[in-house]
Amino acid sequence: MENQITAHEVAKLAGVSQSSVSRVFTKGASVSEKTREKVLKAAEQLGYRPNEYARSLITRKSSLIGLVMKSVSNPFYPHAVKKFTSELKKLGYSVLLIDTDDVELQMQDIDALLSYHVAGVVIMDATASFQTAEMLRRFRIPAVLFNRVVPAAGLHSVSCENESAAREIARLLIDRGCESFTYVGGREGASTHIERRRGFTGELNDKGFTCNVMTGDFTHASGYRAALKMIETNRITDAVFAANDIMAYGIFDAFRERGIRVPEQVKLMGFDDIEMSSWPAYNLSTFVQPVDRMVTLAIELLLYPERSRKADGNVHYLPGEMKLRGTT
């Protein structure tokens, strides 16, 4: 096996010190333009690539950003991961995907992040308690919550304006003539579920309506089960709002199998606007999360927190928009 080209060989060819080579390949390090040009020319000639892992063992910091996810079953998150990867690459970072087995970030996940000396971590569909946040701070790992709000953790978080969005959905369904309503929620304790339920039921109550609240877990199967229960208990309402698009698909499929017509008999709304929502098989009305803006802000909060100080706390909400299609 051919030996890997070393920084020492690059320095020798370029006629500079080995420390100069190191500075050229270290983000933010001070080095003259003349030295940079000589080093880059020598590196290209020799085919040199810096060993990021070896450097991280010395500096205790790498160019890796950890993305922590509990599950990739919801297409909303792979889309967000793709955007994170693209934007971080422009800034010279690579992504390390950590698949956690639990809803909450565990010590074994933090151990994995530490072993790679990550420069920061984005916690996606997992959550972080106050204790977890304290561990991250103790090990000096910057962290941001994405599409999650956990005020007790004291971490910056970026999320859609879920509550106001759900209120807008309720107003739309009322305007469409609906008089009875069902909310199919996500996992208990998830901030997205809590905020969407609070907004939807709150707006309905303000307008003099009640709402049948059902529990799901953000999966197609839970939406399907909820729809079957509505049919079997004869509690089919004029409108159903599912806390995410995947559950809305399950509801739609169950209704279709049992001959319940959408939108003639039941108007159906989802949340996220993932790609399948525009497919003819669903043509789902939904609420669009501002994923690109959420990712950009999360990266800024993670890498440049001094630019994004807020007087009113660490929670950052961004507005989305309604996308009306055939199910309403």
N, C-alpha and C positions, 0 to 999 in steps of 0.2 A: 504494500500500500504506500502510495506517494506521501512524503511528509508534508504537513501543512506549512504554508508560508507564515513566518513569524513577523512580529512588529520589528524585531531586531534587524531582520533582513531588509525590510522596507526602509528603516532608518539609515542603514549602511548605504543603500542605493541612492537615497535622497540626499545624503550628506548632512543629516540632522540627528539630534538625539532621539533615543527611544521614547522619552517623555513627550517630545514634540509630536511624534506619531500618535501617541495616546490622546493628546489634546485635540488633534485634528478630528479624531473619531468620537470625541465626547461632546455631546450637545451643550452649548453654552460656554465651553472652555475658551480661554483667550489664546489666540494664535495669530501671527501675522499672515496676511494674504499670500505673501511670497512663500512662506514655509508651507502653508496649506496647499498651494499649487504643486510644489515639489513633492510633497508627501502623496497627494492624490495621484500624481503622474506615476510615481514609483509603485504605488499600490496597484494601479491598473496594469502596469507592465508585468508585475509579478503575479497578479491574480490574487492579491491579498484581501481577505475578509476578516474583520475584527471578531474575536471570540467573545460574544456578549455574555455568555454564561460565566466564563473565566473572569471577565472584568467585574461582573456583579459580585463575585466572591470577595473581591478586593474592596470595591466601593460600597458594598452592601445595598446596591440599588441597580436595577436593570431597566431596560426599555420595554418591559412588559407591563401591561395593564390587565388585571384579573377581572373577568366578567363572571359573576356567580349566578347560576340559574338552578332552580329546582327541577325544571322540566322544559323540554323543547316542544311539547305537544301542541302548544298554542302558537300558531304561525305568526302572531304578533311579535313574539320575542326573537325568533330567527331573523325576522326583518330588521329588528332593532340591532341585533348583533352584527348584521351585515353593514349597517350604517355606522356603528361604532368602529368596526374594523377599518372601514374606508377612511373615516375622519381621523382616526388615530394614526393610521399609516402615513397620512400627509404630514403629521407632526413628528414622525420618526419613531413611533411606538408600534409594538406588536401586541396581539391579544392572546391571553391565556384563559381558556374556558374552564371553569370549575363547575362541575355538576354535583350539587349537594343533594344528599338523600332526604333532608328534612326541610320543613317550611322555614325554619330559622337557621342562619349561618352557625355552623358548629366549629368546635376547636380544631377538628381534623381538617376542616376547610381552611382555617387560618394557618395551620401548619403547612398546608400545601402552598398557600400564598407566600409564606415566609421562606420556604425552601427555594423558591424561584426569585426571591428578593424583588417582588413586584413594586413598581413605582406608585401604584394606586389600585383601587378596586371599585368596580361598579356592581352593586348588589341589585339584581333585577327582580325576578319573581320570588326570591327568598326574602326574608326580613332580617332585621338586626335589632336585638334588644339593647337596653342600656348596658348590660354586662358585656355583650358582644362588641358594642362600640368602644367600651373602655379597653377591651383587649386590643382592638385595632389601634387605638390611640397609644397604648403602652408600647406596642411594637412599631409605632410611627408609620402605620400604613394609612395614607389618606383614603377616604371612602365616601361614596355618594350613593344614595338610594335612587333607583330609577323606577318610575311607575309604582312607587310605594311611599307611604308616609308613616313614619314611626316617630312621633314627637319626642318620646322618652329617650330615644337613642341619641339625640343631640347631633345627628348627622345632617348634612345638606341633603335634600331630596327634591327630585324633579317629577312633576306629575301633571296630568291633564286636569282642567277645572271640572272634575267629575260631578260635583254637586250641582253647579249651575247648568251643566250639560243635561243632567237628568231632569232638572226642572224644565228645561226647554223641551225635552222629549215629552214630558207630561202635558205641557201646554199644547204641543202639536196634536197629540192624540185627542185631547178634549176638543180642539178646533175641528178635528175630523169627525166629530159627532159621537165619540166613544163615551160610554157612561159607566162601564165596569172595567176593572183593571187588575192585572196580575204582574208582579215583579218576581222574576226568577233570578235569585242572587248567586253570588259566588261563594268561595270558601269563607266561613265565619272567621272574623279577625282580619281579613284582608282589607286594607284601607280603600281599595278601589270598590269593593263590594259595599262597604259601610257608607262611603260618600255617595255612591249612586243610589243606594236604597234611601238614604236620608233625603236626597234631593227630590227623587221621584215621589215618594210617599208624602213628603212635606208639601210639595206643590199641589198634589191631589187633595190633601187635607185642607189646604188654604182655599181651594176652589169648591169645597163641600163634598168631595168624593172620598171613598174608602179604597183600600187596595189589598188584594190577596197576596201575601208575601210567601214565596216558596224558596227553599234552600237548594242550591246546586253546588258544583265545585269547579266551575269554569270549563267543564268538558262537554263534548257532544252527548255522551251517555247520560249525564245528569239532566241536560235539557230535554232529551228524549223521554226520560222517566217522568220529569215534571209534567210534560204534555200528556202522557198517558194517564197520570193521576188526575189531571184536569178533566179528561174525557170520562174516566171511570167514575169519578165522583160528581159528574155533571156540573162542574164549576168552570166551564169555558166562558171566559170574559170577552168583552168587545176588543180589548187590546192586551197585548203581552209585551213587556219590556224585559229582555234578557240582558244580564250584566256584561256579557261579551258576545261576539259574533258566533263563536263555536257553539255555545249553548243555544243560540237562536237557530242554528242549523238543525240541531237535534229536535227542537220544538217543531220546526217546519216539517221535518221528515216524518215525525209521528203524526202530525195533523194530516199530512198528505196521505199517509197510509190508511188513516181512519176516515178519509173523506171530508175532513174539515177544510174549507176553502179559505186560503189567505190571498188577498186581504178582504174578500167579500164577507166572510163570517168573523174573522179575527184579524186585526191589524197587528203586525209584528215588527218590533224594533230591536236591533242589536247595538253593540258598542265596540269600536276599534277600527272598523273598515279595513279588515284584512283582504287580501286579493280575491279570495273565493266569494266574497260578498257581492262582487259585481258579475259573477258568473250567471248565465241565464237560469241555471237550475235553482238558484236562490234569489238573485236580484234583490238583495236585502237592504232595506232602509236601515241606516246605522248612524253612529256619531263618529266622526273622524278624529282620532288622536293626532296631535301635531308631532309625530315621531321625530322628524328631522330636527325641528327646533328643540325638542326635548333632549335629543342626543347632544346637540351642539352645546346647550346650556350645561348638561351634566359633565361634559368634558371640561368646560371652562371652570366649573366649580371644583372639579377634581384637581386640575393641573394649575389653575391660576385663581385660587380662592380669594386672594386679596382684591381682585377686580370685581367681585360680586358680593360685596358685603350688603346685608339687608338689615334695616333697623327693626323690622318686624319678625325676625326669626330666620330659621334655616329652610323653611318649606317654600318651594317655588312652584306656583301653578301657572300653566299656560293654557290659553283658550284654544278649543278645537272648533269644528263646524259640523253642521248637520248634512248628511248625504241621503236624500230621499230617492227611493227606488220603488219597485213594484209591491213590496209587502205592506205599504201604508196607503 
